[in-house]
Amino acid sequence: EHEEHDHEHHDHDEHASAHSEVEVVYTFECDASSKLDSVSVAFFERWSGIEKMQVQMAGPGGQSAMTLTPAQTAIDLTKIR
């Protein structure tokens, strides 16, 4: 006779390959956007576990994308004027 048991399976290497994605959407409106060249983000200072951030942006001059890192935290807005 076989007795059924519920078993929990644990991945012991789950932290070694942990990966998370977070999607955040910000919309900025500025009356003097022609005077604004960049925006710096403080995500890397506030959350030390963030290694990189993919940024996609759109403006009157088109669309652009870039990758931010702890060493490069400024979003270049001149590309979308």
C-alpha positions as CSV (number, residue, x, y, z in Angstrom):
1,E,0.0,0.0,0.0
2,H,1.4,3.4,-1.0
3,E,0.7,6.5,1.2
4,E,0.8,9.8,-0.6
5,H,2.8,12.6,0.9
6,D,3.0,16.3,0.0
7,H,6.5,17.3,-0.5
8,E,7.9,20.8,-0.9
9,H,10.8,21.0,-3.4
10,H,13.4,23.6,-2.7
11,D,15.9,25.0,-5.1
12,H,19.1,25.4,-3.1
13,D,20.8,27.4,-5.8
14,E,17.9,29.9,-6.2
15,H,19.9,32.8,-4.9
16,A,22.8,32.1,-7.1
17,S,20.7,32.7,-10.2
18,A,18.2,35.2,-8.9
19,H,16.9,37.7,-11.4
20,S,14.2,40.3,-11.0
21,E,12.5,42.7,-13.3
22,V,10.6,45.8,-12.4
23,E,8.8,48.0,-14.8
24,V,8.2,51.6,-13.9
25,V,6.7,54.3,-16.1
26,Y,7.3,58.0,-15.4
27,T,5.8,60.8,-17.4
28,F,7.4,64.3,-17.1
29,E,6.0,67.5,-18.4
30,C,8.3,70.6,-18.4
31,D,7.4,74.1,-19.5
32,A,11.1,74.8,-20.3
33,S,12.2,71.4,-21.7
34,S,14.5,73.0,-24.2
35,K,16.7,74.1,-21.2
36,L,16.8,70.6,-19.7
37,D,19.7,68.4,-21.0
38,S,19.5,65.5,-18.6
39,V,17.8,63.9,-15.6
40,S,19.8,62.0,-13.0
41,V,18.2,59.0,-11.1
42,A,18.9,58.0,-7.5
43,F,17.7,54.4,-7.9
44,F,21.2,52.9,-7.6
45,E,21.9,54.9,-4.4
46,R,18.6,53.9,-2.8
47,W,18.6,50.2,-3.8
48,S,22.1,48.8,-3.9
49,G,21.0,45.6,-5.5
50,I,20.1,47.2,-8.8
51,E,22.9,46.6,-11.3
52,K,21.5,48.2,-14.5
53,M,18.4,49.9,-15.8
54,Q,17.1,49.9,-19.3
55,V,15.6,53.3,-20.2
56,Q,13.3,54.0,-23.1
57,M,12.2,57.6,-23.8
58,A,10.2,59.5,-26.2
59,G,9.9,63.2,-26.9
60,P,9.1,65.8,-29.6
61,G,12.3,64.9,-31.5
62,G,11.8,61.1,-31.5
63,Q,12.6,58.0,-29.4
64,S,15.8,56.8,-27.7
65,A,17.0,54.1,-25.4
66,M,20.0,53.7,-23.1
67,T,21.3,51.6,-20.2
68,L,22.0,53.2,-16.8
69,T,24.5,51.8,-14.3
70,P,25.7,52.9,-10.9
71,A,28.5,54.7,-12.8
72,Q,26.2,56.3,-15.3
73,T,23.0,57.6,-13.7
74,A,22.1,60.5,-16.0
75,I,19.4,60.2,-18.7
76,D,20.5,62.2,-21.8
77,L,17.4,64.1,-23.0
78,T,19.1,65.9,-25.9
79,K,18.5,62.8,-28.0
80,I,14.7,63.3,-27.9
81,R,14.3,67.1,-28.4
